[in-house]
Amino acid sequence: MEGMAAMYEDRDANDGPIRLLAIRDSALSVDEVFTAVGDDAAGGTVLFVGTVRDHDGRPDAQVTSLSYSAHPSAGAELRRVAEKVAAEYPVRALAAVHRVGDLAVGDIAVVVAVSCPHRGEAFAASRRLIDDLKSEVPIWKHQTFDDGADEWVGAH
């Protein structure tokens, strides 16, 4: 999927709970994701923003850049994860967007948001969404460190 202009985009036009799913090679918008999950029946909305940090478990080196790659099945797996969360929690609206390509420290890599009738449900559903996205959707991270080393981080 690397190098393709349109990675994966899925918007629910029939007002179902899954409002926006995307894998993009361009900058992500927190406002877009937050707006996508707006719902008058929701009393709680949780938004999670994952950014590229300058370290990753190596005390001797800092991350200088990274690149995300996605398997061609990543969009379908993202849809499956979203459907599972929407079925297990009282989700009013859900959105998840992940970036692929080259990113710098500080860039937004992933944004997820969930709206539910109550805050506790929204927190639980959001946590499940990001955790399952990272563990089940085939998106891989290739990190470069300031000492010249690099590493691939397993599918998440």
Accessible surface in RSA format (square Angstrom, percent):
REM  Atomic radii and reference values for relative SASA: ProtOr
REM  Chains: A
REM  Algorithm: Lee & Richards
REM  Probe-radius: 1.40
REM  Slices: 20
REM RES _ NUM      All-atoms   Total-Side   Main-Chain    Non-polar    All polar
REM                ABS   REL    ABS   REL    ABS   REL    ABS   REL    ABS   REL
RES MET A   1    43.55  22.6  14.77   9.8  28.77  68.5  15.09  12.8  28.46  37.7
RES GLU A   2   103.85  59.6  79.77  60.3  24.08  57.3  28.92  55.9  74.93  61.2
RES GLY A   3    80.99  99.9   0.00   N/A  80.99  99.9  41.39 113.6  39.61  88.7
RES MET A   4   101.67  52.7  96.11  63.6   5.56  13.2  84.27  71.6  17.40  23.0
RES ALA A   5    98.66  90.7  68.03 105.0  30.62  69.7  74.79 105.3  23.87  63.2
RES ALA A   6    83.52  76.8  67.17 103.7  16.35  37.2  74.83 105.4   8.70  23.0
RES MET A   7    17.75   9.2   1.09   0.7  16.66  39.7   1.20   1.0  16.55  21.9
RES TYR A   8    50.65  23.6  40.89  23.3   9.76  25.4  45.27  34.0   5.38   6.6
RES GLU A   9    87.59  50.3  58.21  44.0  29.37  69.9  45.54  88.1  42.05  34.3
RES ASP A  10    33.30  23.3  28.77  28.6   4.53  10.7   9.28  21.8  24.02  24.0
RES ARG A  11   131.29  55.1 106.84  54.5  24.45  58.2  51.81  70.8  79.48  48.2
RES ASP A  12    36.92  25.9  19.77  19.7  17.15  40.6   6.87  16.2  30.04  30.0
RES ALA A  13   108.57  99.8  66.16 102.1  42.41  96.5  76.88 108.3  31.70  84.0
RES ASN A  14   123.91  85.4  93.72  90.6  30.19  72.7  45.00 108.3  78.90  76.3
RES ASP A  15   110.37  77.3  90.08  89.7  20.29  48.0  32.24  75.9  78.13  77.9
RES GLY A  16    15.44  19.0   0.00   N/A  15.44  19.0  15.44  42.4   0.00   0.0
RES PRO A  17    55.54  40.5  54.46  49.6   1.09   3.9  55.01  45.4   0.53   3.3
RES ILE A  18     7.56   4.3   7.38   5.5   0.19   0.5   7.38   5.3   0.19   0.5
RES ARG A  19    36.54  15.3  31.07  15.8   5.47  13.0  13.49  18.4  23.05  14.0
RES LEU A  20     0.05   0.0   0.05   0.0   0.00   0.0   0.05   0.0   0.00   0.0
RES LEU A  21     0.00   0.0   0.00   0.0   0.00   0.0   0.00   0.0   0.00   0.0
RES ALA A  22     0.00   0.0   0.00   0.0   0.00   0.0   0.00   0.0   0.00   0.0
RES ILE A  23     0.41   0.2   0.01   0.0   0.40   1.0   0.01   0.0   0.40   1.1
RES ARG A  24    37.93  15.9  36.72  18.7   1.21   2.9  18.58  25.4  19.35  11.7
RES ASP A  25    59.73  41.8  39.09  38.9  20.64  48.8  10.38  24.4  49.35  49.2
RES SER A  26    59.72  50.5  55.55  74.1   4.17   9.6  41.76  88.9  17.96  25.2
RES ALA A  27    79.65  73.2  60.30  93.1  19.35  44.0  60.49  85.2  19.16  50.7
RES LEU A  28    16.01   8.9   0.18   0.1  15.83  39.8   0.81   0.6  15.20  40.9
RES SER A  29    46.94  39.7  40.34  53.8   6.61  15.2  34.79  74.1  12.15  17.0
RES VAL A  30    43.85  28.9  39.95  36.2   3.89   9.4  39.95  34.7   3.89  10.6
RES ASP A  31   110.24  77.2 108.05 107.5   2.19   5.2  29.32  69.0  80.92  80.7
RES GLU A  32    44.71  25.7  34.89  26.4   9.82  23.4  33.80  65.4  10.91   8.9
RES VAL A  33     0.53   0.3   0.53   0.5   0.00   0.0   0.53   0.5   0.00   0.0
RES PHE A  34   109.81  54.9 108.61  67.3   1.19   3.1 108.61  65.8   1.19   3.4
RES THR A  35   105.14  74.8  88.43  89.7  16.71  39.8  71.67  96.3  33.48  50.6
RES ALA A  36    20.64  19.0   4.51   7.0  16.13  36.7  16.88  23.8   3.75   9.9
RES VAL A  37     0.32   0.2   0.32   0.3   0.00   0.0   0.32   0.3   0.00   0.0
RES GLY A  38    47.97  59.2   0.00   N/A  47.97  59.2  34.51  94.7  13.46  30.1
RES ASP A  39    34.29  24.0  11.46  11.4  22.83  54.0   8.07  19.0  26.22  26.1
RES ASP A  40   163.04 114.2 122.94 122.4  40.10  94.8  45.21 106.4 117.83 117.5
RES ALA A  41    57.73  53.1  32.37  49.9  25.37  57.7  44.37  62.5  13.37  35.4
RES ALA A  42    24.30  22.3   1.40   2.2  22.90  52.1   2.14   3.0  22.16  58.7
RES GLY A  43    65.04  80.2   0.00   N/A  65.04  80.2  30.88  84.7  34.16  76.5
RES GLY A  44     8.77  10.8   0.00   N/A   8.77  10.8   8.36  22.9   0.42   0.9
RES THR A  45    58.49  41.6  25.87  26.2  32.62  77.7  10.73  14.4  47.76  72.2
RES VAL A  46    22.16  14.6  19.53  17.7   2.63   6.3  22.16  19.3   0.00   0.0
RES LEU A  47    63.17  35.2  35.05  25.1  28.12  70.7  35.05  24.6  28.12  75.7
RES PHE A  48    81.59  40.8  79.60  49.3   1.99   5.2  81.59  49.5   0.00   0.0
RES VAL A  49    51.61  34.0  30.26  27.4  21.35  51.5  30.26  26.3  21.35  57.9
RES GLY A  50    12.42  15.3   0.00   N/A  12.42  15.3  12.42  34.1   0.00   0.0
RES THR A  51    72.71  51.7  53.86  54.6  18.85  44.9  24.44  32.8  48.27  73.0
RES VAL A  52     7.13   4.7   0.00   0.0   7.13  17.2   4.07   3.5   3.06   8.3
RES ARG A  53   119.92  50.3 111.20  56.7   8.71  20.7  45.20  61.8  74.71  45.3
RES ASP A  54    57.76  40.5  55.89  55.6   1.87   4.4  12.42  29.2  45.34  45.2
RES HIS A  55    96.95  53.0  96.78  67.3   0.18   0.5  68.01  70.1  28.94  33.7
RES ASP A  56    32.69  22.9  23.49  23.4   9.20  21.8   1.96   4.6  30.74  30.7
RES GLY A  57    73.72  90.9   0.00   N/A  73.72  90.9  44.64 122.5  29.08  65.1
RES ARG A  58    62.03  26.0  55.83  28.5   6.20  14.8  31.84  43.5  30.19  18.3
RES PRO A  59   143.18 104.4  96.45  87.9  46.73 169.9 110.48  91.2  32.70 203.2
RES ASP A  60   106.05  74.3  69.71  69.4  36.34  85.9  49.19 115.8  56.86  56.7
RES ALA A  61     6.33   5.8   0.00   0.0   6.33  14.4   3.61   5.1   2.72   7.2
RES GLN A  62    93.17  52.1  93.17  68.1   0.00   0.0  22.59  48.1  70.58  53.5
RES VAL A  63     4.73   3.1   0.81   0.7   3.92   9.4   0.81   0.7   3.92  10.6
RES THR A  64    66.72  47.5  48.03  48.7  18.69  44.6  46.12  61.9  20.61  31.2
RES SER A  65    43.70  36.9  43.70  58.3   0.00   0.0  26.04  55.5  17.66  24.7
RES LEU A  66     8.75   4.9   4.10   2.9   4.65  11.7   7.56   5.3   1.19   3.2
RES SER A  67    20.20  17.1  20.15  26.9   0.05   0.1  15.70  33.4   4.50   6.3
RES TYR A  68    12.25   5.7  12.25   7.0   0.00   0.0   0.00   0.0  12.25  15.1
RES SER A  69    17.47  14.8  17.47  23.3   0.00   0.0  14.27  30.4   3.20   4.5
RES ALA A  70     6.99   6.4   0.00   0.0   6.99  15.9   0.02   0.0   6.97  18.5
RES HIS A  71    81.09  44.3  78.98  54.9   2.12   5.4  52.42  54.0  28.68  33.4
RES PRO A  72   103.69  75.6  79.95  72.9  23.73  86.3  81.02  66.9  22.67 140.9
RES SER A  73    43.71  36.9  36.74  49.0   6.97  16.1  35.75  76.1   7.96  11.2
RES ALA A  74     0.00   0.0   0.00   0.0   0.00   0.0   0.00   0.0   0.00   0.0
RES GLY A  75     3.86   4.8   0.00   N/A   3.86   4.8   3.15   8.7   0.71   1.6
RES ALA A  76    66.84  61.5  52.60  81.2  14.24  32.4  58.62  82.5   8.22  21.8
RES GLU A  77    47.14  27.1  47.14  35.7   0.00   0.0   9.01  17.4  38.13  31.1
RES LEU A  78     1.10   0.6   1.10   0.8   0.00   0.0   1.10   0.8   0.00   0.0
RES ARG A  79    58.96  24.8  58.96  30.1   0.00   0.0  26.68  36.5  32.28  19.6
RES ARG A  80    96.41  40.5  94.16  48.0   2.25   5.4  64.38  88.0  32.03  19.4
RES VAL A  81     0.00   0.0   0.00   0.0   0.00   0.0   0.00   0.0   0.00   0.0
RES ALA A  82     0.00   0.0   0.00   0.0   0.00   0.0   0.00   0.0   0.00   0.0
RES GLU A  83    85.23  48.9  80.14  60.6   5.10  12.1  28.31  54.8  56.92  46.5
RES LYS A  84    55.92  27.3  48.25  29.6   7.67  18.3  41.30  37.2  14.62  15.6
RES VAL A  85     0.10   0.1   0.00   0.0   0.10   0.2   0.10   0.1   0.00   0.0
RES ALA A  86    21.15  19.4   6.93  10.7  14.21  32.3   7.25  10.2  13.90  36.8
RES ALA A  87    89.25  82.1  47.13  72.7  42.12  95.8  57.73  81.3  31.52  83.5
RES GLU A  88    93.63  53.8  59.35  44.9  34.28  81.6  37.96  73.4  55.67  45.5
RES TYR A  89    54.72  25.5  46.15  26.3   8.57  22.3  27.83  20.9  26.89  33.1
RES PRO A  90    64.91  47.3  48.49  44.2  16.42  59.7  63.90  52.8   1.00   6.2
RES VAL A  91    17.05  11.2   0.01   0.0  17.04  41.1   0.01   0.0  17.04  46.2
RES ARG A  92   101.85  42.8  95.60  48.7   6.25  14.9  10.67  14.6  91.18  55.3
RES ALA A  93     0.00   0.0   0.00   0.0   0.00   0.0   0.00   0.0   0.00   0.0
RES LEU A  94     0.00   0.0   0.00   0.0   0.00   0.0   0.00   0.0   0.00   0.0
RES ALA A  95     0.00   0.0   0.00   0.0   0.00   0.0   0.00   0.0   0.00   0.0
RES ALA A  96     0.00   0.0   0.00   0.0   0.00   0.0   0.00   0.0   0.00   0.0
RES VAL A  97     0.66   0.4   0.59   0.5   0.07   0.2   0.66   0.6   0.00   0.0
RES HIS A  98     2.41   1.3   2.29   1.6   0.11   0.3   0.42   0.4   1.99   2.3
RES ARG A  99    37.40  15.7  37.40  19.1   0.00   0.0   0.00   0.0  37.40  22.7
RES VAL A 100     1.68   1.1   0.97   0.9   0.71   1.7   0.97   0.8   0.71   1.9
RES GLY A 101    19.40  23.9   0.00   N/A  19.40  23.9  19.40  53.2   0.00   0.0
RES ASP A 102   117.54  82.3 100.07  99.6  17.46  41.3  36.06  84.9  81.48  81.3
RES LEU A 103     5.73   3.2   0.00   0.0   5.73  14.4   3.68   2.6   2.06   5.5
RES ALA A 104    52.88  48.6  51.83  80.0   1.05   2.4  52.11  73.4   0.77   2.0
RES VAL A 105    66.35  43.7  45.27  41.0  21.08  50.8  45.27  39.3  21.08  57.2
RES GLY A 106    51.09  63.0   0.00   N/A  51.09  63.0  31.89  87.5  19.20  43.0
RES ASP A 107    47.32  33.1  42.42  42.2   4.90  11.6   5.91  13.9  41.41  41.3
RES ILE A 108    44.87  25.5  40.82  30.4   4.05   9.8  40.82  29.4   4.05  11.0
RES ALA A 109     4.84   4.5   4.84   7.5   0.00   0.0   4.84   6.8   0.00   0.0
RES VAL A 110     7.95   5.2   7.95   7.2   0.00   0.0   7.95   6.9   0.00   0.0
RES VAL A 111     0.00   0.0   0.00   0.0   0.00   0.0   0.00   0.0   0.00   0.0
RES VAL A 112     0.00   0.0   0.00   0.0   0.00   0.0   0.00   0.0   0.00   0.0
RES ALA A 113     0.00   0.0   0.00   0.0   0.00   0.0   0.00   0.0   0.00   0.0
RES VAL A 114     0.00   0.0   0.00   0.0   0.00   0.0   0.00   0.0   0.00   0.0
RES SER A 115     0.09   0.1   0.09   0.1   0.00   0.0   0.00   0.0   0.09   0.1
RES CYS A 116     0.00   0.0   0.00   0.0   0.00   0.0   0.00   0.0   0.00   0.0
RES PRO A 117    44.68  32.6  36.87  33.6   7.81  28.4  37.11  30.6   7.56  47.0
RES HIS A 118   117.52  64.2 114.67  79.7   2.85   7.3  72.76  75.0  44.76  52.1
RES ARG A 119   180.45  75.8 177.25  90.4   3.20   7.6  49.44  67.6 131.01  79.4
RES GLY A 120    46.42  57.2   0.00   N/A  46.42  57.2  38.44 105.5   7.98  17.9
RES GLU A 121    55.04  31.6  50.88  38.5   4.16   9.9  25.36  49.0  29.68  24.2
RES ALA A 122     0.00   0.0   0.00   0.0   0.00   0.0   0.00   0.0   0.00   0.0
RES PHE A 123   123.95  62.0 120.19  74.4   3.76   9.8 120.55  73.1   3.40   9.7
RES ALA A 124    44.24  40.7  32.93  50.8  11.31  25.7  42.06  59.2   2.18   5.8
RES ALA A 125     0.00   0.0   0.00   0.0   0.00   0.0   0.00   0.0   0.00   0.0
RES SER A 126     3.91   3.3   3.91   5.2   0.00   0.0   0.94   2.0   2.97   4.2
RES ARG A 127   162.07  68.0 158.57  80.8   3.50   8.3  53.23  72.7 108.84  66.0
RES ARG A 128    72.49  30.4  69.55  35.5   2.95   7.0  22.89  31.3  49.60  30.1
RES LEU A 129     0.00   0.0   0.00   0.0   0.00   0.0   0.00   0.0   0.00   0.0
RES ILE A 130    12.79   7.3  12.79   9.5   0.00   0.0  12.79   9.2   0.00   0.0
RES ASP A 131    62.92  44.1  57.55  57.3   5.36  12.7  23.54  55.4  39.38  39.3
RES ASP A 132    14.10   9.9  14.10  14.0   0.00   0.0   0.00   0.0  14.10  14.1
RES LEU A 133     0.88   0.5   0.88   0.6   0.00   0.0   0.88   0.6   0.00   0.0
RES LYS A 134    84.67  41.3  83.75  51.4   0.92   2.2  60.10  54.1  24.57  26.2
RES SER A 135    78.06  66.0  48.16  64.3  29.90  68.9  46.32  98.6  31.75  44.5
RES GLU A 136    60.79  34.9  41.33  31.3  19.47  46.4  28.70  55.5  32.09  26.2
RES VAL A 137     0.56   0.4   0.21   0.2   0.35   0.8   0.37   0.3   0.19   0.5
RES PRO A 138    20.17  14.7  19.06  17.4   1.11   4.0  20.17  16.7   0.00   0.0
RES ILE A 139     0.76   0.4   0.76   0.6   0.00   0.0   0.76   0.5   0.00   0.0
RES TRP A 140    73.39  29.4  73.39  35.5   0.00   0.0  62.89  33.5  10.49  17.0
RES LYS A 141    24.69  12.0  24.69  15.1   0.00   0.0   3.45   3.1  21.24  22.6
RES HIS A 142    44.59  24.4  43.81  30.4   0.78   2.0  29.07  30.0  15.52  18.1
RES GLN A 143     2.90   1.6   2.90   2.1   0.00   0.0   0.00   0.0   2.90   2.2
RES THR A 144    47.55  33.8  47.55  48.2   0.00   0.0  31.66  42.5  15.90  24.0
RES PHE A 145     4.35   2.2   1.06   0.7   3.30   8.6   1.06   0.6   3.30   9.4
RES ASP A 146    88.05  61.7  53.06  52.8  34.99  82.7  27.32  64.3  60.73  60.6
RES ASP A 147    80.91  56.7  40.69  40.5  40.23  95.1  40.67  95.7  40.25  40.1
RES GLY A 148    63.42  78.2   0.00   N/A  63.42  78.2  35.64  97.8  27.78  62.2
RES ALA A 149    41.09  37.8  30.06  46.4  11.02  25.1  39.98  56.3   1.10   2.9
RES ASP A 150    79.85  55.9  57.97  57.7  21.88  51.7   7.98  18.8  71.87  71.7
RES GLU A 151    63.93  36.7  57.11  43.2   6.83  16.3  25.01  48.4  38.92  31.8
RES TRP A 152   155.19  62.3 129.00  62.4  26.19  61.5 108.34  57.8  46.85  76.0
RES VAL A 153    49.41  32.5  45.31  41.0   4.10   9.9  48.68  42.3   0.74   2.0
RES GLY A 154    53.84  66.4   0.00   N/A  53.84  66.4  40.44 111.0  13.40  30.0
RES ALA A 155    58.29  53.6  32.00  49.4  26.29  59.8  32.00  45.1  26.29  69.6
RES HIS A 156    17.52   9.6  16.91  11.8   0.61   1.6  14.85  15.3   2.67   3.1
END  Absolute sums over single chains surface
CHAIN  1 A     7488.6       5618.3       1870.4       4150.0       3338.7
END  Absolute sums over all chains
TOTAL          7488.6       5618.3       1870.4       4150.0       3338.7
